[in-house]
């Protein structure tokens, strides 16, 4: 999340940078207006609270009972005004937070500006692409032929975009998870964890999945718990880090390097499988 102080101090620069990623300038103006309303509401609330505090001190020193009762009666209306001001401030704060969460990060200055991935620039190439003396097949074609991926059975069991790994396919996935965890924990100082499959809303707000991608996530609506989503967002690691931070872990023990092979779930087809017209996964490791 961007610092609101940067947006206040340099709104035109922030607008110009965010325009590169398609964020409308009008939305930033609306955010600044929401920020103004929030600060005004908080100022009004604090003014009323200070007024009540000062009045309480005056009432405490009053000796005349009748005058004291009149002062107490006058403060009852202040209490009602404070309650109304608290509601206004809470609404303004919620509107401000919602708008702040919708603002993307500023693009890195080295990233080329372009309409889509066609403007991407190759930074470096590692190794040489492997060449085959036979036609290479995509995994959605090769997997069923080898009997290691069963799309049809996955659809029958769970619906579209699910699959079943069989035999060597299941062993391969398990082996890759084990290899990844062993590599990071034994050679790179990571700590293996197995986080909960569901997390609180605040965890996904912190990892950038909410509110923007809320429609693509699975959740328990009654308890507002969310399944850890998108394979690329590293949510189990981020969630674990947040749990340690919130549990009172002292900064002297940082950095903490958790690694996990936990399952993550989300809606949506992968680009390759979607373009091939086949089923893709809603859950992966």
C-alpha positions in Angstrom: 0.0 0.0 0.0 1.3 3.5 -0.9 1.9 6.0 1.9 -0.9 8.5 1.9 1.7 11.2 2.7 3.4 10.6 -0.6 0.0 10.9 -2.4 -0.8 14.2 -0.6 2.6 15.7 -1.2 3.0 14.6 -4.9 -0.4 13.9 -6.3 0.5 14.8 -9.9 3.6 12.6 -10.0 1.7 9.7 -8.4 -1.1 10.1 -11.0 1.4 10.1 -13.9 3.1 7.0 -12.6 -0.1 5.1 -11.9 -1.4 6.1 -15.4 1.3 3.8 -16.7 -0.5 0.8 -15.1 -4.0 2.1 -16.1 -5.1 3.5 -12.8 -7.5 6.5 -13.5 -6.5 9.9 -12.2 -10.1 10.5 -11.1 -9.8 7.6 -8.6 -6.8 9.2 -7.0 -8.7 12.5 -6.7 -11.5 10.6 -5.1 -9.1 9.0 -2.6 -7.7 12.5 -1.7 -11.2 13.7 -1.2 -11.9 10.7 1.0 -8.8 11.4 3.0 -9.9 15.0 3.5 -13.3 13.9 4.8 -11.7 11.4 7.1 -9.3 13.9 8.6 -12.1 16.5 9.0 -14.3 13.8 10.7 -11.5 12.8 13.1 -10.8 16.4 13.9 -14.5 17.1 14.7 -14.6 14.0 16.9 -11.5 14.9 18.8 -12.8 18.4 19.3 -16.0 17.1 20.8 -14.1 14.7 23.0 -11.8 17.5 24.3 -14.9 19.6 24.9 -16.4 16.8 27.0 -13.2 16.4 28.9 -12.9 20.1 29.7 -16.6 20.2 30.7 -16.1 17.3 33.1 -13.3 19.1 34.9 -15.5 22.2 35.2 -18.5 20.2 36.5 -16.2 18.5 39.1 -15.3 21.9 40.5 -18.8 23.3 40.6 -20.2 23.8 44.1 -23.8 24.9 43.4 -26.0 21.8 42.9 -28.4 23.5 40.6 -25.6 24.8 38.4 -24.0 21.4 38.5 -27.2 19.7 37.2 -27.6 22.2 34.4 -24.0 21.6 33.3 -24.5 17.8 33.4 -27.7 18.1 31.4 -25.9 20.2 28.8 -23.3 17.5 28.5 -25.9 14.8 27.6 -26.3 16.5 24.2 -22.5 16.4 23.8 -22.5 12.7 24.3 -25.1 12.3 21.5 -23.0 14.5 19.2 -19.9 12.4 20.0 -21.8 9.2 19.2 -22.9 10.7 15.8 -19.4 12.0 15.2 -17.9 8.5 15.9 -20.3 7.0 13.3 -19.3 9.6 10.7 -15.6 9.1 11.4 -15.9 5.3 11.2 -17.7 5.5 7.9 -15.1 8.0 6.5 -12.3 5.8 7.7 -13.8 2.7 6.0 -14.3 4.6 2.7 -10.7 5.8 2.9 -9.3 2.4 3.6 -11.3 0.8 0.8 -10.0 3.3 -1.7 -6.4 3.0 -0.5 -6.5 -0.7 -1.0 -7.5 -0.2 -4.6 -4.4 1.9 -5.4 -1.6 -0.2 -7.0 2.0 0.3 -6.3 4.1 2.7 -8.4 5.8 0.9 -11.3 9.5 0.4 -11.1 11.3 3.0 -13.3 13.1 0.3 -15.2 9.9 -1.4 -16.3 9.0 -0.6 -19.9 5.6 1.1 -20.5 3.4 -0.7 -22.9 -0.2 -1.7 -23.6 0.3 -5.4 -22.8 2.9 -8.2 -22.6 4.1 -7.4 -26.1 6.1 -4.5 -24.7 8.0 -6.8 -22.3 11.8 -6.8 -22.5 13.9 -9.8 -21.9 16.3 -8.9 -19.1 18.4 -12.0 -19.2 18.3 -15.6 -20.5 19.7 -18.5 -18.4 20.7 -21.6 -20.3 19.5 -22.7 -23.7 15.9 -23.9 -24.5 15.9 -27.6 -24.8 15.4 -28.9 -28.3 13.6 -32.2 -29.1 13.9 -34.4 -32.1 10.1 -35.1 -31.9 7.0 -32.8 -31.6 6.7 -31.6 -28.0 3.3 -31.9 -26.4 1.7 -29.7 -23.8 1.0 -31.2 -20.4 -2.7 -31.3 -21.0 -2.1 -33.5 -24.0 0.8 -35.6 -22.7 -0.6 -36.2 -19.2 -3.7 -38.1 -20.3 -1.7 -40.1 -22.9 0.7 -41.2 -20.1 -2.1 -41.9 -17.7 -0.8 -39.5 -15.1 -3.4 -36.7 -15.4 -7.1 -37.5 -15.5 -9.1 -34.4 -16.4 -12.4 -36.3 -17.0 -12.4 -38.0 -13.6 -11.6 -34.6 -11.9 -14.6 -33.1 -13.6 -16.9 -35.9 -12.5 -15.7 -35.7 -8.9 -15.5 -31.9 -8.4 -16.7 -30.1 -11.6 -14.9 -28.1 -14.3 -11.3 -27.1 -13.9 -10.4 -30.0 -11.5 -8.1 -32.9 -12.3 -6.8 -36.1 -10.7 -3.1 -36.9 -10.7 -2.5 -40.7 -11.0 0.5 -42.9 -10.4 3.7 -41.2 -11.6 1.9 -37.9 -11.8 1.0 -38.0 -8.1 4.5 -39.1 -7.2 6.0 -36.4 -9.3 4.0 -33.7 -7.5 4.9 -35.1 -4.1 8.6 -35.3 -5.1 8.7 -31.7 -6.4 7.2 -30.5 -3.1 9.7 -32.5 -1.1 12.6 -31.4 -3.2 11.6 -27.7 -2.9 11.3 -27.9 0.8 14.5 -29.9 1.4 16.4 -27.5 -0.8 15.3 -24.3 1.0 15.4 -25.7 4.5 18.7 -27.5 4.2 20.7 -25.2 2.0 19.1 -21.7 2.3 18.1 -21.4 6.0 14.3 -21.5 5.6 12.0 -22.9 8.3 9.4 -25.4 7.1 5.9 -24.7 8.2 2.4 -26.1 7.5 0.0 -23.2 7.8 -3.8 -23.4 8.1 -5.7 -23.9 4.8 -8.0 -21.0 5.8 -7.0 -17.5 7.0 -8.7 -14.4 8.3 -9.6 -11.6 5.9 -6.9 -9.3 7.3 -4.2 -11.8 6.1 -5.4 -11.6 2.5 -5.7 -7.8 2.7 -2.1 -7.8 3.7 -1.0 -10.0 0.8 -3.0 -7.9 -1.7 -5.6 -10.5 -2.6 -8.5 -8.6 -1.0 -10.4 -6.7 -1.9 -9.4 -6.8 -5.5 -9.5 -10.5 -6.1 -12.3 -11.4 -3.7 -14.6 -12.7 -6.4 -12.0 -15.3 -7.3 -11.5 -16.7 -3.8 -13.2 -19.4 -1.9 -14.4 -18.7 1.7 -16.6 -19.6 4.6 -19.1 -16.7 4.5 -20.4 -17.5 8.0 -17.1 -17.1 9.8 -15.4 -15.0 7.1 -12.5 -17.4 6.7 -10.8 -17.6 3.3 -9.0 -20.5 1.6 -5.4 -19.5 0.9 -5.4 -18.6 -2.8 -3.3 -18.1 -5.9 -0.1 -20.1 -6.4 1.8 -17.0 -7.3 1.0 -14.8 -4.3 3.0 -16.9 -1.8 0.2 -16.5 0.7 1.2 -19.3 3.0 4.6 -17.8 3.5 3.2 -14.3 3.8 0.4 -15.5 6.2 3.0 -17.2 8.4 5.1 -14.1 8.5 2.1 -12.0 9.5 1.1 -14.5 12.2 4.6 -14.3 13.7 4.5 -10.5 13.6 1.1 -10.4 15.3 2.1 -12.9 17.9 4.6 -10.5 19.4 7.7 -11.8 17.8 10.5 -9.3 18.5 12.2 -7.6 15.5 15.6 -8.9 16.8 14.6 -12.4 15.6 14.0 -11.2 12.1 14.3 -12.1 9.3 12.1 -15.2 9.5 12.1 -17.4 6.4 9.1 -19.7 6.3 8.7 -22.2 3.5 5.6 -24.2 2.8 4.1 -26.8 0.4 0.6 -26.1 1.5 -2.3 -26.4 -0.9 -3.8 -23.1 -2.2 -7.2 -22.7 -3.9 -8.7 -20.1 -6.2 -11.2 -19.8 -9.1 -10.0 -19.2 -12.7 -8.4 -21.0 -15.5 -4.7 -20.8 -16.3 -4.0 -19.0 -19.6 -2.5 -22.0 -21.4 -5.2 -24.5 -20.5 -7.9 -22.0 -21.2 -6.6 -21.2 -24.6 -6.4 -24.9 -25.4 -10.0 -25.3 -24.5 -9.4 -27.8 -21.7 -9.9 -27.9 -18.0 -7.4 -26.3 -15.7 -7.1 -26.5 -12.0 -8.8 -24.6 -9.2 -6.3 -25.8 -6.7 -2.6 -26.4 -6.7 0.5 -26.6 -4.5 
